[in-house]
Amino acid sequence: MVKCALRENHDSREYLEFQFMHAYASCGFLGIRMTMKVESLEQQIAKQEERLKQLKAQKQAVLAREKKKQSEQQRKEDTRRKILLGSYLLKKMENEANKEKILTELNEYLTEERDRKLFNL
C-alpha cells in the first residue's frame, strides 16, 4: 500500500527516496548482499588456501619420497660396487704374487685394528 500511495505522487521526496533505496538494494549495494558476497568470497578464499596448503604438503611428501628412494638406490649401487671390487681382489689374491702385493697395500691402507684383523695383518 505504501508503494501504491508513493507512486501516485512521483515528485514527492518519499517516492524518490523509495526509488533510490529500491535501486540501491537491488544492485547489492545496500550492504546485505555485498556483505554476503564478501563473506562467501572470503570463505572460498579460505578453502582454496587450505587446499593449497594440503597440495604443498603432498608435494613435499612426494619430493621427500623421491629423494629417499634415490638415496637408497645410490647406497645400493655403492654397496654393489664394493662387493664386486672385493670379489675381484679375492680372485686376484688366488695368485700368490698378487696376494702378497695386495696384502702389503692393505697393511698400509687399513688403520683400524678391527679391520686389520679381518686380513690377519
Rosetta constraint file for C-alpha pairs under 8 A:
AtomPair CA 1 CA 5 HARMONIC 6.21 0.50
AtomPair CA 2 CA 6 HARMONIC 6.09 0.50
AtomPair CA 3 CA 7 HARMONIC 6.24 0.50
AtomPair CA 4 CA 8 HARMONIC 6.60 0.50
AtomPair CA 5 CA 9 HARMONIC 7.29 0.50
AtomPair CA 6 CA 10 HARMONIC 6.95 0.50
AtomPair CA 6 CA 12 HARMONIC 7.56 0.50
AtomPair CA 6 CA 14 HARMONIC 6.94 0.50
AtomPair CA 6 CA 15 HARMONIC 5.12 0.50
AtomPair CA 7 CA 15 HARMONIC 6.66 0.50
AtomPair CA 9 CA 15 HARMONIC 7.15 0.50
AtomPair CA 10 CA 15 HARMONIC 6.12 0.50
AtomPair CA 10 CA 16 HARMONIC 7.35 0.50
AtomPair CA 11 CA 15 HARMONIC 7.02 0.50
AtomPair CA 11 CA 16 HARMONIC 7.16 0.50
AtomPair CA 12 CA 16 HARMONIC 6.47 0.50
AtomPair CA 13 CA 17 HARMONIC 6.12 0.50
AtomPair CA 14 CA 18 HARMONIC 6.02 0.50
AtomPair CA 15 CA 19 HARMONIC 6.14 0.50
AtomPair CA 16 CA 20 HARMONIC 6.13 0.50
AtomPair CA 17 CA 21 HARMONIC 6.08 0.50
AtomPair CA 18 CA 22 HARMONIC 5.95 0.50
AtomPair CA 19 CA 23 HARMONIC 6.05 0.50
AtomPair CA 20 CA 24 HARMONIC 5.90 0.50
AtomPair CA 21 CA 25 HARMONIC 5.89 0.50
AtomPair CA 21 CA 30 HARMONIC 7.99 0.50
AtomPair CA 22 CA 26 HARMONIC 6.05 0.50
AtomPair CA 23 CA 27 HARMONIC 6.22 0.50
AtomPair CA 24 CA 28 HARMONIC 6.74 0.50
AtomPair CA 24 CA 29 HARMONIC 5.64 0.50
AtomPair CA 24 CA 30 HARMONIC 5.91 0.50
AtomPair CA 25 CA 29 HARMONIC 5.82 0.50
AtomPair CA 25 CA 30 HARMONIC 4.79 0.50
AtomPair CA 28 CA 32 HARMONIC 7.14 0.50
AtomPair CA 28 CA 33 HARMONIC 4.95 0.50
AtomPair CA 28 CA 34 HARMONIC 5.58 0.50
AtomPair CA 29 CA 33 HARMONIC 6.95 0.50
AtomPair CA 29 CA 34 HARMONIC 6.00 0.50
AtomPair CA 30 CA 34 HARMONIC 7.19 0.50
AtomPair CA 31 CA 35 HARMONIC 5.56 0.50
AtomPair CA 32 CA 36 HARMONIC 6.16 0.50
AtomPair CA 33 CA 37 HARMONIC 6.05 0.50
AtomPair CA 34 CA 38 HARMONIC 6.09 0.50
AtomPair CA 35 CA 39 HARMONIC 6.01 0.50
AtomPair CA 36 CA 40 HARMONIC 5.95 0.50
AtomPair CA 37 CA 41 HARMONIC 6.01 0.50
AtomPair CA 38 CA 42 HARMONIC 5.99 0.50
AtomPair CA 39 CA 43 HARMONIC 6.11 0.50
AtomPair CA 40 CA 44 HARMONIC 6.22 0.50
AtomPair CA 41 CA 45 HARMONIC 6.05 0.50
AtomPair CA 42 CA 46 HARMONIC 6.07 0.50
AtomPair CA 43 CA 47 HARMONIC 6.15 0.50
AtomPair CA 44 CA 48 HARMONIC 6.11 0.50
AtomPair CA 45 CA 49 HARMONIC 6.01 0.50
AtomPair CA 46 CA 50 HARMONIC 6.16 0.50
AtomPair CA 47 CA 51 HARMONIC 6.14 0.50
AtomPair CA 48 CA 52 HARMONIC 6.02 0.50
AtomPair CA 49 CA 53 HARMONIC 6.12 0.50
AtomPair CA 50 CA 54 HARMONIC 6.25 0.50
AtomPair CA 51 CA 55 HARMONIC 6.13 0.50
AtomPair CA 52 CA 56 HARMONIC 6.09 0.50
AtomPair CA 53 CA 57 HARMONIC 6.26 0.50
AtomPair CA 54 CA 58 HARMONIC 6.21 0.50
AtomPair CA 55 CA 59 HARMONIC 6.11 0.50
AtomPair CA 56 CA 60 HARMONIC 6.19 0.50
AtomPair CA 57 CA 61 HARMONIC 6.22 0.50
AtomPair CA 58 CA 62 HARMONIC 6.20 0.50
AtomPair CA 59 CA 63 HARMONIC 6.14 0.50
AtomPair CA 60 CA 64 HARMONIC 6.03 0.50
AtomPair CA 61 CA 65 HARMONIC 6.16 0.50
AtomPair CA 62 CA 66 HARMONIC 6.17 0.50
AtomPair CA 63 CA 67 HARMONIC 6.08 0.50
AtomPair CA 64 CA 68 HARMONIC 6.07 0.50
AtomPair CA 65 CA 69 HARMONIC 6.01 0.50
AtomPair CA 66 CA 70 HARMONIC 6.07 0.50
AtomPair CA 67 CA 71 HARMONIC 6.06 0.50
AtomPair CA 68 CA 72 HARMONIC 6.09 0.50
AtomPair CA 69 CA 73 HARMONIC 6.16 0.50
AtomPair CA 70 CA 74 HARMONIC 6.21 0.50
AtomPair CA 71 CA 75 HARMONIC 6.21 0.50
AtomPair CA 72 CA 76 HARMONIC 6.16 0.50
AtomPair CA 73 CA 77 HARMONIC 6.18 0.50
AtomPair CA 74 CA 78 HARMONIC 6.10 0.50
AtomPair CA 75 CA 79 HARMONIC 6.13 0.50
AtomPair CA 76 CA 80 HARMONIC 6.11 0.50
AtomPair CA 77 CA 81 HARMONIC 6.17 0.50
AtomPair CA 78 CA 82 HARMONIC 6.35 0.50
AtomPair CA 79 CA 83 HARMONIC 6.23 0.50
AtomPair CA 80 CA 84 HARMONIC 6.13 0.50
AtomPair CA 81 CA 85 HARMONIC 6.09 0.50
AtomPair CA 82 CA 86 HARMONIC 6.00 0.50
AtomPair CA 83 CA 87 HARMONIC 6.04 0.50
AtomPair CA 84 CA 88 HARMONIC 6.06 0.50
AtomPair CA 85 CA 89 HARMONIC 6.18 0.50
AtomPair CA 86 CA 90 HARMONIC 6.10 0.50
AtomPair CA 87 CA 91 HARMONIC 6.19 0.50
AtomPair CA 88 CA 92 HARMONIC 6.23 0.50
AtomPair CA 89 CA 93 HARMONIC 6.06 0.50
AtomPair CA 89 CA 102 HARMONIC 7.95 0.50
AtomPair CA 90 CA 94 HARMONIC 6.79 0.50
AtomPair CA 92 CA 98 HARMONIC 6.18 0.50
AtomPair CA 92 CA 99 HARMONIC 7.03 0.50
AtomPair CA 93 CA 97 HARMONIC 7.88 0.50
AtomPair CA 93 CA 98 HARMONIC 5.40 0.50
AtomPair CA 93 CA 99 HARMONIC 4.09 0.50
AtomPair CA 93 CA 100 HARMONIC 7.90 0.50
AtomPair CA 93 CA 102 HARMONIC 7.31 0.50
AtomPair CA 94 CA 98 HARMONIC 7.58 0.50
AtomPair CA 94 CA 99 HARMONIC 6.72 0.50
AtomPair CA 95 CA 99 HARMONIC 6.10 0.50
AtomPair CA 96 CA 100 HARMONIC 6.34 0.50
AtomPair CA 97 CA 101 HARMONIC 6.46 0.50
AtomPair CA 98 CA 102 HARMONIC 6.03 0.50
AtomPair CA 99 CA 103 HARMONIC 6.04 0.50
AtomPair CA 100 CA 104 HARMONIC 6.08 0.50
AtomPair CA 101 CA 105 HARMONIC 6.34 0.50
AtomPair CA 102 CA 106 HARMONIC 6.10 0.50
AtomPair CA 103 CA 107 HARMONIC 5.96 0.50
AtomPair CA 103 CA 119 HARMONIC 7.81 0.50
AtomPair CA 104 CA 108 HARMONIC 6.60 0.50
AtomPair CA 105 CA 109 HARMONIC 6.18 0.50
AtomPair CA 106 CA 110 HARMONIC 5.77 0.50
AtomPair CA 107 CA 116 HARMONIC 7.29 0.50
AtomPair CA 107 CA 121 HARMONIC 6.39 0.50
AtomPair CA 110 CA 115 HARMONIC 6.60 0.50
AtomPair CA 110 CA 116 HARMONIC 6.17 0.50
AtomPair CA 111 CA 115 HARMONIC 7.46 0.50
AtomPair CA 111 CA 116 HARMONIC 7.21 0.50
AtomPair CA 112 CA 116 HARMONIC 6.32 0.50
AtomPair CA 113 CA 117 HARMONIC 6.23 0.50
AtomPair CA 114 CA 118 HARMONIC 6.83 0.50
AtomPair CA 115 CA 119 HARMONIC 7.38 0.50
AtomPair CA 116 CA 120 HARMONIC 6.24 0.50
AtomPair CA 116 CA 121 HARMONIC 5.14 0.50
AtomPair CA 117 CA 121 HARMONIC 5.93 0.50
